[in-house]
Amino acid sequence: MSAVRFTESRNPAPVPAERRAEILAAPGFGKHFTDHMVTLRWTPDQGWHDGAVLPYGPFQLDPAAAVLHYAQEIFEGLKGYRHADGSVWAFRPEANGERFARSARRLALPELPVADFLAAIEILVRTDREWVPTGEEQSLYLRPFMFASESFLGVRPAKEILFSVIACPVGSYFSGGIKPVSIWLSTNYTRAALGGTGAAKCGGNYAASLAAQVEAVENGCDQVCFLDAVDRTWVEELGGMNLYFVYADGRLVTPALTGTILEGITRSSILTLAGEQGLKVEERQIGIDDWRDGVDSGEITEVFACGTAAVITPVGRLVWDGGSIESPGDGGTGTVTGRLRRALVDIQYGRTPDSHGWLHRLA
Ligand SMILES: *Cc1c(COP(=O)(O)O)cnc(C)c1O
């Protein structure tokens, strides 16, 4: 049980129902936010306090707020799924809460107990439940985050912290529906090094990935693939998604967690589901040459990326400085990729029994 109490102030000027319906019909991703947000403050003396549900709106932030200078910030991403009976559910939100606590430790931020993390999400979704869309593959994306709000330019962990949750209705992550993403292999940049923040979900990792993302777009690609920082050989992950390789002999391989890869909840769920579907699941190091040669020889039959936002997305072309290789398969969603995607999405939307106890009712 959460010990935190939230005061509630209703938005006096919520988005009119007609406008909301328009937004829900074509929500895009991360563009339109609901009528409310949750905030919760922390100081060393008071711990977590001042829980509130407030009208969605800007924060008052001092220009010297530490986050603006030293990026002491973490976040999470999860979704509320509308089931056929109108109820709203989250998928393994405890795992998000636990990861948020691990990220907090790495960024020297105070840990928010998982029960409080869940309570914050629940109260926001209950308040704004009309914003949870009903359409195919639509959901309410939830963005919990925490940052150093103290105004102080000395370098040390901040003593005033703001936690908040905002929410936005979303459709498919990639506009234009599920089509294979093309991947730029970054050799100028790495995402994370051992001992760094690669396993934490922090804004700084994303800031550091953007120059590589720009390079990807300049080279006609959708996303970047990062290699390890030491040997520049081992496949790690994309800027915000984990990777999987389907082999012709029935193996499913994903890069092992080495401390530099973000431990995705989608990744972890796929390990379980794939095992149940009879695939031989392996977490191990996979070299960039294994990828190129495997696709070339036909040993690798499908490649896909996974994460909460885009669920499971087939990977098409791999492009690097001086060459490229076409996606295996027919340029659509491969058989194994499609089967895993369906299994996952069917659980999330309540179309198949939740035999793993992964769903958590929000509203
Ligand atoms: C969030 C994230 C993922 C995917 O994690 P999920 O829990 O599956 O959403 C993968 N890589 C990075 C870098 C991430 O930030």
PDBQT file of the ligand as one rigid body, heavy atoms in Angstrom, charges set to zero:
ROOT
HETATM    1  C1  LIG A 401      12.838   2.261 -22.585  1.00  0.00    +0.000 C 
HETATM    2  C2  LIG A 401      13.946   1.713 -23.392  1.00  0.00    +0.000 A 
HETATM    3  C3  LIG A 401      13.881   0.439 -24.012  1.00  0.00    +0.000 A 
HETATM    4  C4  LIG A 401      12.636  -0.408 -24.006  1.00  0.00    +0.000 C 
HETATM    5  O1  LIG A 401      12.214  -0.760 -22.727  1.00  0.00    +0.000 OA
HETATM    6  P1  LIG A 401      10.705  -1.246 -22.499  1.00  0.00    +0.000 P 
HETATM    7  O2  LIG A 401      10.626  -1.485 -21.038  1.00  0.00    +0.000 OA
HETATM    8  O3  LIG A 401      10.527  -2.486 -23.283  1.00  0.00    +0.000 OA
HETATM    9  O4  LIG A 401       9.818  -0.148 -22.967  1.00  0.00    +0.000 OA
HETATM   10  C5  LIG A 401      14.995  -0.013 -24.687  1.00  0.00    +0.000 A 
HETATM   11  N1  LIG A 401      16.121   0.731 -24.780  1.00  0.00    +0.000 NA
HETATM   12  C6  LIG A 401      16.216   1.952 -24.215  1.00  0.00    +0.000 A 
HETATM   13  C7  LIG A 401      17.477   2.724 -24.350  1.00  0.00    +0.000 C 
HETATM   14  C8  LIG A 401      15.133   2.478 -23.497  1.00  0.00    +0.000 A 
HETATM   15  O5  LIG A 401      15.238   3.700 -22.959  1.00  0.00    +0.000 OA
ENDROOT
TORSDOF 0
